[in-house]
């Protein structure tokens, strides 16, 4: 199989390219400007990815596209109209790529969406499922949901086979956001006021996500479906911090601060959303993909150890 991966040099793109290449597929990375690529990965320069991108040369001879490139969730967005910018990059550019795939005769497109399409939090005992009605809250989630809707329309009207994966929080070498902040705090031996949080969170290691991409591309039963993916276990925020501290050889110092006090402090500091992510639950149901035979090859502790060491985990076994 000849696969084009957008966002090939990114946090997720690098491991995805390596996993696909390890499976014996011919992998090309769509990149904005000329740059060195890892061994075995070809480069196809497309310029900035947007609704006007010319994909003709990049798609020549391609059997499947993995679309990872996106404007990521921005913690401190300075745009005057963030939703318009997210729509341009994460919705309009995605639909442009899908239309170009149809024109070029590319039969498969795998779209990396986000669990934020489902929403921000789950109640006890009710994980998010792929068939749930979308309830995005922020601009990032709204644009991803609209991209999924547009892809469904294109797939219904053409021969393009679309598969959607919605990952939760992805951990691994180079992770940013709250995970990077937690690692920095643990390394500095700072006390963290998160010991009273009693939530459950689904995560996925970047190596496990790469294997899910490979599995979906290899199995035609995934065409037309949307899948939620996760590591093999869900953990509370305090448990995640303890296990990340163990991986860093920096034991966690957790203070038993009431969650209500955390939320109040977060609101006063303008960081209410960040506190909600740390304190709230978000659990996903990955049973449909597991029913097809997929399972995450790496356990949570192995993934955290790789992140702490700043190295990518070894390739998953099998092709």
Buried (B, 14 or more C-beta within 10 A) or exposed (E): BBBBBBBBBBBBBBBBBBBBBBBEBBBBBBBBEEEEBEEEBBBBEBEEBEBEBEBEEBBBEBBBBBBBBBBBBBEEBEEEEBBEBBBBBBBBBBBBBBBBBBEBEBBBBBBBBBBBBBBBBBEEEEBBBBEBEBEBEBBBBBBBBBBBEBBBEBBEEBEBBBBBBBBBBBBBBBBEBBBEEBBEBBEEEEEBBBBBBEBBBBBBBBBBBBBBBBBBBBBEEBBEBBBBBBBBEBBBBBBBBBBBBBBBEBEBBBEEBEBEEBBEBBEEEEBBBBBBBBBBBBBBBBEBBBEEEBEBBBBBBBBBBBBBEEEBBEBBEEE
